[in-house]
Amino acid sequence: MKPPPFVRQLFYKIWNIISAVSVRAKILGMALGLVLLLGAGITVQVRASLAAIMRDQLDDKSISTTHDLAARSTDPILLNDLVNLQKLLVETQANNPDVRYAFIIGSDGRVLAHTFGAGFPVGLLEANAVGASDHHHTVVLQTEDGLVWDTAVPIFDGRAGTARVGLSDARLRQSLQTVTGQIALTVVLVLGFGVLVATSLTWVLTRPILELVNATHIVSKGDFSLRVQRWADDEIGDLAEAFNAMTVELARTDELRRDREELRRQLLERVISTQEDERKRIARELHDSTSQNLTSLMVGIRTMSAGCKDPAMLTEAEKLRAVAAQTLDEIHNISMRLRPRLLDDIGLSAALEKLVAEWQARYKIPVDLLLQCGPQRMAADIETAIYRIVQEALTNIARHASARSVSVLVENRNGNLLAVIEDDGRGFDSAASTGDRHLGLVGMRERAELLDGKLTIESTPDSGTSIYVEIPQKEARA
């Protein structure tokens, strides 16, 4: 039978509270709780048992004291010696500190002698009575000063009267308080010792655990050289050994990962360098060879046209010369896109201005260009990376963004070269900007990371796109 839902919820709440407490607090709480529970149980049990025993003793003492008084008061009563009877009562009270009062009742029901100096209390006479054939009769009276065991014993089978003695429980209560105080003191001492033991135990148990927790924080930051000490040959010691084995494996794995990253970095750097060299070679070939051949072709066509008298041939020659001129312009544009001469000769700012001007002319989209790079040339790989990233970003905007305006910012900031390309186009899901469908973005990010830089893309559908590139600067070698 499953418990009701509210019982389970209450259990889960209590468990959540307990589980949130530290191990040290739990051990201390259990130790102190057990000591307090044991001390309280012993105190209650000892007090109850001692009270029962002392009440029985007080009851027996009340009976024996009253019987002794009854036996000794027989002669004074028969001789009507009230003086000696009074002395007997006073002597009984003086010899027994528990006796609260004592008095003798005659056979006619009158009080013959008593120990009440200020007068006999009203109602006390009727509070207890004993038959002539009874051994005794005891009642417990409630007074302002506590309980009184009032015992009545017949004198001479009741023919001479009755003796009554009242014993107070004051000393009983005082003894109980003394014993309770001693037990409480013992509990406090045991509690202090328990705190000391529990504290030592928690220190022994939690210190290796806390060391493991601190070690995990250090390992989480990438430091796998830390090793924890094995404190004991128990489960915690086994945990320490397992942790050390884990850090060894993590260190080996991290070393392999760094080696792979370094190999990947070298390969990527070599690929990009090879690409740039090949682009530079092709651009040079197009400029130096193909462009010259086309120029020679145009000159030859013009020379042939000058010596030709046929109008039809002149028209065809002019068409061929126009085609050659257009082809020469296209080859020039291709050569500039492959490797702009301005980037090698003058620098990044001039190359970007040329790139943006040609892009605006081709796609009819206004570009707000702001260059704050300064006159100082930077390392060639940094200039090339920024140029290629801006070029790829503009190409993507023209192909996919349907933007109405674009802004490009390149500046020096805090020792880094910062490039920001923004557009107001359709945007895309930047969280999914990986994979084969976004090779251009992946290439841009790889170029930045290869130079210890960072590329960040912020874009959402219908909200435009912002690309932030930040690369540490290196000045160009003289």
N, C-alpha and C positions, 0 to 999 in steps of 0.2 A: 504494500500500500504506500503510495507516494504521499509525502507531506503536502499540505496546502501551499498554494503559490506564495502567500505572504510569508510563510515560514521559510521557504527557500530564498525569497528576496532578503529577509532579515539575516539569514545565514550568510548570503553572499556579501551583504553590506559589512557584517562583522568580520568576515574573512578578508575583505578588501582593506579594512582598517588595520587588522593584525598584520597582514602581509606587507603593508606599507612601512611598518616599523623595522628599524635596523636589527640585525642579528644580535648585536650587543645589547640593545634594549630588551629584546625578547628573552635572552638568557638571564639578564638581571631581573627582569620582571618575573620569570618563572621561579628563580631562586628566592627572591623576596616574597613572592606570593606563597610559596610552599612554607617558608619559615613563619610568615604571619598566620597562615592557616593552621599550621601545627601548633604554634604558640597559643592562638585563640582557642583551639580545641582542647589543648591540655589545660589551659586556665579555666575554661568553663567546666570541664570534667572534674578537675581537682577541687575547684571551689564547691561544686555541687556535692561531690563525695564527702569532702571535709565538713561541709555544713550539715549534711545528714548525720555524720558520725558525732559531731559536736552537739547537735540537737538531742540525739539519743543519750549522750553523756549528761547533758543538762537535765533531761527528763529523769534519768536514773539518780542524778545528784539531788534533784528536787525531792524525789520520793524518799531517798535515804536520809536527807537532812530533816525532812518533816517527821519521819518515823523516829529519828533520834530525839527531836524536840518533844514529840508526844510521849515518848517513854520517860524522859527526864522531867517532864512537867506533871506527871501523875501525883507524886507526893506533895508538891506545893499546892496543887489544886485540892487534894483531899484534906490537907491541913489548913486550907484557906490562907496560905502564905503568899499573898499577892506581891509582896516586895521581892521575895526570891524568884517568883515567877517572872516578874519584870526583868530582873537581872539575868535570868536564863534566856529571855528573848534577846536582850541587848548583847549578851555574850555570843549567842548563836549568830547574830548579824555581824558582830565584830570578827568572829573567827572565819567567816565565809564571805569573801568580797562579792560573790554573786547574789547574795540574799538582798533583795530589795526591801522586803518587809516580812514581819512575822507577828502573828497574834494568836491568842487563845480564846476560844468561844466556850462558854460554860454550857452545862447540860440544859439550862433554861434558855439558851440562845443569846445571852448577853456576852459582850466582849469583856473578858476578864483582864487582859493585858495586851498591849500592842507596842509597836516601835514607831508609830507615827507621832511625832512630837507636836505637830500643829493641829492634830485632830484626826479622827478616823474618817477616811474618804467615804463619801456617800455612794451607795450602790455596791461597794466592794463585798459587803457581807453576803449579799444575795448572789454574787457572781459565781460561787462554787459551793457545793454541798456534798456530803458523803454519808452513805448509810452506815448504820451501826455494824453491820456484818461485812462491810466492804473493807478491802485492804487499804485502798486509797482512791482518790479521784483527782485527776489533774485536768485543768483547763488552761488554754493559752489566751492571755488577755492582751489586747492592743492598747498601749498607752502612748503618751506623747514622747516618751523616751525610748520607745521600742516595744518589743514583746516581753511578756512576763509569764513564766511557767508557775501557775498557782496550783499548789497541791494541798489537798485536805486529807487528814488522817484521823480516824476516831481514837479518842483516848479512853482506855479501859473499856473497850467495846462500846464506846459512845456514852457510857454512863457518867464519865467525868467531863465530857465535852469533846471538842474538836480542836486540833492544831492545824494551822494553815501557814504555809511559808510561800513567798513569791520570789522566784529567782529570775533576775534580769538577763537578757541575752546581749548586754552591752559588751562584755568581754568576748563573747562568741563573735560578734560582728567585728570587733577590733582585731581578733585573731584572723578572721577571714580576710580583712583588709590587708593585714600584715603579710599573710601568705600570698594574697593576690599581687601585692606590690613586689614581693620577692620573685614571684613567677614572671611578672611583667619585666622586672629588671633582667632576669635570666633570658627572656625572649629578646630584649633589646640587645644584650650582649651577643646572643646567638645570631641575631639579625645583622649586627655589625660584622661579626665573623663571616656570616653568609655573604654579605656585600663584598667583603675582601676576597673571599674565595671565588665568588661569581665574577668579580672584576678581573681577577687573575685568569680565570678560565676563559672569559670573553677575550681578553688580550691574547691568550695563547691561540684561541680559535680564529679570531677575526683578523689578527695581524697578517697572516699569510693570505687571507682572502682579500684584504685591503691592498696588499702588495700586488696581488693578481689584477685587481681592478685598475690600479694606477698603471700597471704594465700594459694592460689592454688599451688604455688611453694613449700611451706612448706609441704602441704598435699601430693604432689607428691613424697616427700622423705619419706613418711611413718608416719609423725607425724599428728595424727588425733585429737589431744587435742586442737588445735587452734580454737578459736571462734572470729568472726568479730563483730564489733559494728554496730548496726542499727542506722544510722545517721538521717534518716527522715522517715516519713510515706508515702513514695512514691514507685515508681517501684524499685528504687535502694535499698530501705529498704526491700522490699519484696525479692529482690535477695539475700540480706545478710541473711535474715531468712532462705531462701531455702538453702543457702550454709551451714549455721550452722546445719540445719537438715540433710543435706547430710553428713557432717563430723561425726555427731553422728551415723548415720547408717553405715558409713564406719568404724568407731571405733568399733562398735558392730560386724560387719562382720569380721574385722581384728582379734578381740579377739576370735571369733569362729574359724577362720582359724588357729590361733596360738594354740588353744586348740586341734583342729583336728591334726595339725602337731605334737604336743607334744604326743598325743595319738598314732599317727602313728609311731613316733620315738620310743616310749616305746615298742610298739608292735613289731616293726622291730628288736629292740635291743633284746627283749625277744626271738623272733624267731631265730635270729642268734646265740644267746647264747645257746638256746636249741639245735640247729643244731650242734654246736661245742661240746656241752656236749654229745649229742647222738653219734656223730662221735668218740669222745674220748672213750665212753663206748664200742661202737662196736669194735673199734680198739683194746681196751684192751681185750675184749672177744676173738677176733680172735687170739691175741697174747698169752694170758694166757691159754685159753681153747682149741680152735681148733688147734692151732699150737702144743700144747703139745700132744693132741690126735693123730695128724698126726705123730709126732715124735715117740710116743709109738707104733703106727702102723708100722712105718718103722723098729723100733727095733725088734718088734715081727716077722715081715717078715724075717728079717735077721737071727733071732734065729731059725725060722722054716727051713730056707734054710740050716743052718749049720747041722741040723740033718737029712736032706732029701738026699737020694741017687739016686733018680730018676732024670735023666737029664732034662726030659720034665718039671717036676714040678719045678726044679731049674730055668729054663728059664722063666716060668710063674711067679715065685716068684720075679725074678729080674725085670720083666716088671711092676709088681704091686708096687715094691719098687720105681721104677723110676717115676711111676705115682704119688705116694704119695709124693715124693720129689718135683716134679713139682708143685703139688697142694700146698705144703707148701711154695714154693717160691711165687706163685701167691697170696696166703693169706697174706704173708709178704708184698708184694707190695701193695695189697689193704689196708692193715692196715696202711702202711706209707702214702698212699694218703689220707686216711681218717683223720689221725692225726699223723703227723710225730713226733716221740719221740724227735728228735733233736730240734724241735721248743720249746718244753717244757723244755728240759734239758740244752741245750747249747745256743740256741738263733736263731734269724732270719737269720743271715749270713750263719751259718752252714746248716740250713734247706733249704735255697735257693740254696746253692751249691749242696746239695744232690738232690734236685728237678731238677735242670738244668742238672746235670750229667745223671740222669736216663732218662730225656726227650731226651737228645741228643742220648743216646744209643738206645732208642726205635725208634725214628723217623729219625735218621741219618741227622739231620739238625744242622749245627754249630751254637753255641750260644756264643756271646761275653758278658761275665758276669763281671760287675764291681761293687764291693760292698765297700762302704765307710761309713758304718753305725757306726763304732767305737765300742769299746769294751763294752760300757755302754748298759745294757739291757733297753729296753723300756717297756711300759705297754703291758700286754699280749694281750689286744684287738687290739692295734695298730699293733703289730707283726703278729697277726693272720690275720688282714685285709690285710696287705701288702702281706703276703704269699698267701692268697686265691686269691687276685687280680692277682698276677703274675701267679699263677697256672691256673686260668681261662683264662688269656690272652694266655698262652702257649697252652692250650687245644684248644682254638679257632683258633690259628695259624695252629696247626696240622690238624684240621678238614677242614678249609675253605680257608686258605691263599695261599697254594701252594708256600710257601716262600722258598728262597734259603739260607737265613741267618737271624739270629735274634740277637738283642742286648738288654741286660737288665742292667739298671743302678739303683742302690739304694744308696742314700747318704743323709747325714744331710746337710741342707742348710737353714741358717737364722732361726734356731729354728723349722724348719719343716722337716719331713721325706719325701723325694721326690723319686718317682719311675717312671722310663721311660722304656716302652717296645716298641720296634720298629721292624718292619719286612719289607722286600722288596717284599711282596706278591701281590696278585691281588687287594687288597683294596676293599672298598665298599663306599656307600653313608652314611657318618657319620651323615648327617642331619636327616636321617630316622632310626637312631639307637635306636628306641623305639618299644614297642609292644611285642607281644608274640614271634615273630621270633628272638628277641634279648634279651631274658631273662637273658642270661649270662652277657651282658653289663649292663643291668638294675641292676642286683644284684651287680656288681662291683661298680657302681655309688652309690647305696644305702649303701654299706659298707663304702665308703669314706665319704659320707654325714653324716652318723651316728656318725662319729668321728669329725664332724665339718671340714671335708676336702673337697677336690674338685677333680673331675675326668674329664679330658678333652680328647676327642677323635678327632684326625685329620686324615682323610682318604678320598681319592677319588679313583674311579675305576682305576685300573692299575697303582697306584702310591704308594702302600704300606700303612701301618697303623702305627700311633704313638699314644700311650696312656700315658698320663701324670697324675700322682696321687700325690697329695700333702696333707699331714695330719699333723696338729700341734702335736708336740711331747709331750709325758708325760713319765717321767721316771718310771720305775717299782718300786713298793713299796717294801721296805726291808722286 
